[in-house]
């Protein structure tokens, strides 16, 4: 049977007499003019429609109540979401949006489907209090449910809060990026204050929850691929994962050839792991054998694994390989979830013509009209010179560039060389300038007592264009506050697995090919031959691009290639670790929040009376 707080129907005289007696005999009223007795008796009055005036009363109380902070599990976004909650109900005239007096509305059913499957998006289902929602739904709208307007409004408000939380998690992430990384990384603001409310209100009114959630998700191909990867690794975890390797037992393992590894006790374990990861191809219903023979098939499987984990592709079982093999399926699943979270920190669109620089995976890719047209290996900053993560627009190319040595490098690296003396600076085509009261003048480095110099602020060091220039023959400029750019390099270490070797800028293996592509719209003036000639001319010149390319410098330790293979990279800057620690702590706090949340709902009727 359904019930309503107040009714306009006729009742039998006996029942009406009881109600009138209680109304006129009570003198204790709440600030809305209702007595406690009125409220208690009112729940017995049958009705199938919601009284809009009373719904407004309860909605305003529930939204403004102090305990409304318990609607939102994340303290970092709580104030923002509380504001959105109020704006949502203000837009909806403080009426229930998800439930009628008798049913769960269609948008609500759609929303619950997403909340219950939040894990498929790399999120924590526990953050959305589904058990509490189900419990109250059943008490109100189940077979034996009893209508209770305050409780219904509280359920509606709580459902809205969970919808806002899920949308915020899906679009902007569970944590803010500046909680994880260094201060040089620059991130976009994901929501304007009104956007979230407008989108959700429209979705509920027009029953298009699917559309708003799809729109809230990162609009990148990689995100969709990682959703498939998460499904695969969840299945592996559910099936028990793969065999474990105890690194403590094999710390001193040093094997230089595959021949030496033959008949090793670890061979069956490695075969088991690679069969689970898909690197060892098995026929249908074939089971990985337990022999200790390191055969060609296993050797190729190891190479496949090495390729997917940013390792030297030599088929040799090294300590670095064992570390990656010892990483459990659960840890890989977490790594995928962390990278899905980082995708939410990027801008809503990568652009039409863009370049992605993936720092830990050491590659740069150019996309033209959404299609990948160029890729090259890169070197990035060492851990203490971390390449910053940000987005900016490439504007021009510099051919035969000079290198203006940054002050920090001049002080920490060049000054010790100057103190040692020798011909380093002349051999490497450096010019040194001194600032004086009369202006700036070039000096002979041997004319200065560098041991007496403590600060390089009055000196500038410039490496002229040429074969020894640290920037090589070309650089690509996308002006930014970090003074980071992409450039050529005389270094030849691109075959190394670990290429975190620079001072923070991005070194390219094939910069000439990138220049040829970027300047193809100027090919009547800048042919490949002319570009090459200018690169080696020694005369510095800038070429501004007709089309501006958006450059995204990202930190993806997990990505999926065109063949659907999941790749993993080392956490070279420790962002995975820091992010995981924050989320682990957040999940622990979530459990405490859930206890408060459940207790608050259990005490709902008592609190309702106190509020009045």
N, C-alpha and C positions, 0 to 999 in steps of 0.2 A: 504494500500500500504506500502511496506517496503522500507527503505532508507539506504544508506551507505555514510560514510564520503567522500571517494574517489572512483572513478570507472574507469574501463578500457574499458567500453562500448562506443559505438559511440552515439553521441547525434546529434540532428538537429543543423544545422549551426547557426541558430539564437541564440539558447540557449548557444552554445559553444562560440559565439562571446561575449555574456554578461559576461561569466565566465572569458575569457581571458582579456577582458577589465578591469575588476575589479582586476585581478591578477597583471597586469602590471601597473595599475594606482595607486596602493597602495604602500606606502613605509614603512608603520608601520607593522613590523612583530614580532611574538613572538620568544622565544628562540629556537623554533623548526622550524622556518622558515615559519610559517603560518601567514597570516594576519587575522584580525578579519573578514574581508569581505569574505575571502575564507571559513572560518568556517561556517558563516551564510548561504552562498549560497550552501555549500556542503550538507546541510540537505535536499535540494530539489532534490538531485540526487538519483534516484531509484536504489536499489541494495538489494540482498538477502544474500550476504556473508559479513562477518566481515573482515575488513582489519587488519591483524595481527600486522603490524608495528604500525599503529595508536592506536590499542588497547593497545599495550605495553606502548606507550607514555602516554595515559590516565591512565592506571592502576598504573604506577609509580608515576604519579602526585597525584592521589587520595590516595594512600597508604602513601606517604611521607608528604602529606599536614597536616598542623597543626590541622585542624578540624577533622582529622581521629580519634582523641580521642573520638569524639561523636559517633563513631561506637559502643563503649562499655559502657554499663551502670554502671558496677561495677568498682569503682575507685581502689579497692584493687587488682584486677587482670588485670587492664587495660594495664599496661606496658607489662606484660607477653603475653597477647592476641594480642597486637599490633605487637609484635615480631613474633607470630605465623602467623598472617595475612600476613606479608611480606614474611615469609618463604613459605607459601602456594602458593602465586602467583609467587614467584621465581621458585618453583618446577613446576608450571603450565605455565612457560614461559610468565607470565604476560598476560595471555589470560583469557577471561570469562570462568567460569566453570559451571555456573548454567543456562545460557540462550544462545540461539542462536539469530540470528538477528530477528527471527520471532516467536519463541516459548519459553515457559517455559519447560526446560528439565525434564525428568522423576525423577532424583535424587532430584530436587528442589521440585517437587510435594510431594515426600515422606517426605522431611524435613518439609515442611509447615504443613503436617498432625500432626507431632510431636509437632511443636511449638504451634499450635492451641489447642492441648490437653495437654499442659504442666501441667495444674492443676491436671491431673490424676497421675502425678509423684510427687505431692506435691510442684510444682514450680509455680511461678507467670507468667502467660501468658503475662502480660504487659511488661515484661522485654525484649521481643523479637520483639517489634515494628511492629507487623503484619499489622496494619492499614497503616503505611507508605509504607511497602513493597507492599501491595495490590494496594495502590494508584499509585505507580510508575509503577508497572506491567501493570495496566490498561492503563496508559497514553502512555506506549510504545508498549504493545503487545495486547491491547484490540481491539475491533471491530473498533473503531475510533482512534486507537493509531498511533503515528507517530514515526518513527525510529530516535533515537538520540544516537549516540555512546557514548559520555561522560556520558549521563544519564544512558545508559545501563550498562556501566562499573561501575558507582557508585552504581547502584542497585546490580550488581554482587558482588562487594566488600562488600556492606552492608549485603547481604545474607550470604556471607562467615563469616562475623563478627558475625552474629546471630547464625550460625551453631557452630562456635567456642565457643561462649558464652553458648549455650545450652549444648554442650558436657562437657564443664567445670563445669557447674552447676550440670549436671546429675552425673558426675563422682566424682568431688571433693567437690561439695557443693557451695552454694551461698556465704557463709562466711567462713573464716578460723577458725578452732576450737580454736586456741589460743586467739581469740578475745572474747571468751565466758568464758572459764574455768580457773582453777588455774594453776600456772606455773609448778606444778608437773605432770600434764598430758602430755603424750607423744604421738605424732601423726606421721603418715607416710607421706612421700612426694608422692603425687598422680601421678604426671606426670614428666617425664624427658622432657627437652625442645623440642626434636624432635618428641616425640611419638604422640602428638596430631595432628601435621601437617601430618605426614606419614599416620596415620589412616584415617584422613578425605580425604586426596588426593586420597588414594586408593579407599575409599568408593564412591567418586564422579565418578572416572574413571570407576569403575566396577558396578555402579548403585546398591550399597548395603548399602544404608543409614540405612535400618532396622538393619542390622548386626552390624554396628558400634555403634548405639545407644543402642542396646541390650547389647553389650559388655561394653559400658560405664556405664551402670546401675550397682549398687551393686549386686554382684552375690550371694545373700543370700536368703534363703527361706522366711525369715521374710520380706524382702523388697517386694516380690511378694504378701505376705499376707496383708501387709499394703496398697498396691495399691488397693486391693479389699476392705479393710476397708475404705479407703478414698472415694471410690465410694459410699459405703453405707451411710457414714456420710454426704457426699455432697447431697445425695438424702433427708436425714432427714432435713438438713438445708433448702433445696429448698422447702420442704413441710411445713416449718414454725417452725421446731425444736420441742421442747417439752415444757410443762408447766414450768413456772418460780417460783422459791422460793425466797422470799425476806428474807435473813438471819437476817436482822435487826429486823424483826417482831418475830423471833424465837430464839433470842440470849439466852434467859433464859430457853429454853426448856430443861427439864431434865426428861427423862422417863427411868425407869429401867426395865420395863417389857413390853411385847407386849400387855398384858391385859390393862395396863394403856393407851396405845395408841389407843385402840379401840374407835371408835366414834369421833376421833380427826378431826379437820377441814382440816388438811393436807393430810388425807388419799386419797381423790380423786386426789389430785395433784401428790402424789407419784405414785399412780396407773397409771396415765397418762404418767409420765416419764418412768416408768419401761416397759410399753407397747411399747413405742417408742424405747427404748434401746434393747428390745428383752429379757429382764430378766423375764418379765411376759408373759407367753405363752398364746396366744389367738388363738381361732379357726379362720378359714378363714372367713372374713367378720364380725367377732365378734368385738364389740367396748367395750373398757374399761368402766365399769360402774362408776357412780359417787357417789356411796354410801360411807359412812364413816365407814364401817365395815372392821376391819383389820383381814381378814379371813386367813385360812391356805395357800391359793394359793398366796396371797399377801405376807404373811410371808416368803414363800419359794422364792418368787421373790426378796425380800429384801436380803435374804442370797445369792442368785445368784449374785446380784449387789455387795454386800460386797466382795465376793470372787474375782470379777473382778477388784476391786478397792483397793486391799491390805488393807482391813479392817477386824476387828474381825467379824467372821461369826456367829453371835448370833441372827440375825433377829430383834435386838432392834434398834429403831430409835433414834440415838444419835446425838449430835452436829457434830461429825466427819462425820457421814453418810449424814446429811443435807448439809454439805459443798460440798460433792461430788455430791449430787443430784442437788444442785444449780448451778453446772457448766453447762453452756449452750452447745448445740450441736455445735455451732460455735467454742467455746473454745476447745471442744474435737477434732474437725476437725483440728484446729491449732496444737494441741498437737501431732496428728498423723503426720502432715507435719514436725514438728520439729524433730521428731524421724527418719523420712525418711532422713532428712538432716544429722543427726548424723551418720546414716549408711554409708553415703558417705565419712565419715572421716576415716573409718576403712581400713585395708589393702585390697587389691584386692581379696585375698582368705583367708578364715579362717583356711585353712589347711585341712589335711586328718584326723588327730587325734588331737582334740582340746577340750579346756574347756572354757566355757563362764561363767563369773561371772557378773550377772546383779545387779548392786549396789542398785538402788532404789526399785527393785522388790524383793530383798532379796533371790535370788536363784542362785545356781551353777549347771551347766549341763555339762556332759561329752559326747562327740560325738566321736564315733569310726567308721571310714570309712563313715562319714556323718550321721550315725544313733545314736540317743540319747540312751545311755545305762545306764546312772546313773544321778540322780538328788538329791540334798539335800538343805535344808534351810541353810541360812547363816546370820551372823551378819556383819555389815560393820561399817566404821568410822562415828563418830558423825559429825555434821556439821562443828565444829571447828577442827576436825581431819579427814577431808574428805579422803576417800579412793581414791587414784589417779587412773586415767584411762590410761591404756597402754597395750601393748602386749609384752610378753616375753615367753621363753621356760622353762618348768619345767624339771629339771635335776636330782634331787634326793629327797629322803624322809629322815627325821630324826626321829628316834624312841627314846622315852624317852628323849626329848630335854631339854636343859637348856634354860633359858630365860636371855639373856644379856640385861638388862634394858637400853633403849635408854637414852642419856644424857638429853633430854628435859623432859622425864618422871621422871628421877632421880631428876632433879632440881625442877620441878613444883609439883610433887606428893610425891616422896619418902622423900625428904629433910624435909618437914613439919612433916611427920610421925617420922623421926629420932629425930627431935627437941622435939616432944611430949614424946619421950621415950616409955617404955613399951616393950612387948614381941612380937610385930607384926612380926618382921623380923625372929625371931627364930621359931615362930609358923608356918610361911609360908615358911620355908626352904630357906631363903636367906643367901648368903655369901657376905660380903663387903670387897673390896680390896682397898688398898691405894698405890698410886704411890709415891715413894720417890727417893732420889738420889741413894739409895742402891738397888732399884728395886721395884717390886710389892709384897706386902705382905697382907695376910688376917688379918683383924682386928676385934676386938670386938666393935660393934657399940656404946656400953656404954663408950668406952675409949676416945671418941671424943666429944669436946664441939661443937655440931652442930649449936648452935646459932651464933657461930663465923664464920661458913662456909658460904661463899657467892657464891662460884662457885664449882660445883661438878666435875670439870675437872680432879681433882687429885684422884677421887674415881670411882670405878666400882662396880655396884650392880648386882649380878648374882643370879637368882632363880634356885635352883637345881631341877633335875627331880623328879617328884612325884605327888601325888594326888592334891596338892594345886598349882602346876605350872600353870601360866597364859596361857601357850601354850598347856596345857593338856598333852596328851600322845604322840602326833605326830605332825609334821609340814611338809609342802610341799614347796620345795624351787625352785623358778624360778628367779635366780639372776637378780636384777634390781637396778637402782640408788636410788629408793625410799625405799629400804630395806623392801618391803612389801611381805608378804607370806600368805599362807593359813595354818590354824592350828586348832587343837582340843581346847576345852575350858571346864573348870569346870562349866561354867555358864549353867543354864537350862531355859533360857528365849526365847527359839525358838518358843514358841506358841504366843508370843506377835506380834501384827500387826506391830508396829514400832520397827525395829531391827537395827537402826543406833546407836550402843552402844559401838563400839570399838575405839581404838586409831588410826585406819587406816588399820590394817591388817584384813584379812577375817577369821572369825570364822566359823567352819563347825559343823553342827549337827551330821553328821554321817561320821567322818573322817576315821574310821576303814574300812567301806565299800569302800570308795574311795581308800584306800591303798590296799585292797584286789584286786580291779580291776586293778590298775596300776601295781601291782606285779604279776599278774596271769601268765605272761610270764616267771617268775622265780619260778613257783609254785613247782618245784621239790626241791628248796631250801627254799623258803619262802611260806610255807603253811599258811592258815588262822590262824591255831593254833599257829604257830611259830611267826607270826606277832603280835598276841595278847599278847603272852608271852613276847616278846621283848618290846612292848609298856609299859608294867608294870614292867619291870626289874629294872629300875632306872639306867641302863647303856646306855649312849648315843651312838648311832651308826648311820652312814649314809648308805643308800642303793641307789646306782645310777641306774637309769632306763635304760633298754635296748632300749626303745622307748621314744623319747622326745615328750612331749605334748605341743602344743602352747596354752598359756593362754591368753585369751582376757578379760580384765576388762572393762566393758561397762556401759553406763548410758542410759538405755531404760526405759522411763516412759510410753511407749506404746509397747505392744507386742501382738501377736496372738497365741493362744494355738492350739493344734492338732485338736480341734473341731471347729475351726474357730471363737472362741469367742475373742473379743478384750478386752485386759486388760489394765488398767491404774494404774499408781503408783504415789505417791506424789513426788513432785519436791524437794527432801530433801536437795539438795545442791544449788538450785536456778538456775540451768543451763537452764531449760526451760524458765524461766522468762528473764534471760539475753539474751538468743538467740532470743526470741520473740521481745525484745526491739530493738535489733540490726536490725533485719529484718524489723520491722515497720519503723524504721528510714531510712533504705535502700529503702523501698518502697516509702516513702515520697520524698526522693531525686530522685527516678526514675521518678516521675511525672515532676519534674523540668527538668530532662534530656530529657524527651519526648518532652517537649515544645521546647527545643533547637533543638532537632532532627528534629521535624516537620518543624520548621522555616528554618533550614539549607537546607532541601529538597525543600521547597517552593522557596528558593532563589538560587536554583541550577544553573540556566542559568546565572544569574548575576555573581555568583562566578566562573563559568566556564570561563567567559570572563576575570575576574580579574586574574585568575590563569595563563592565557595565556599572 
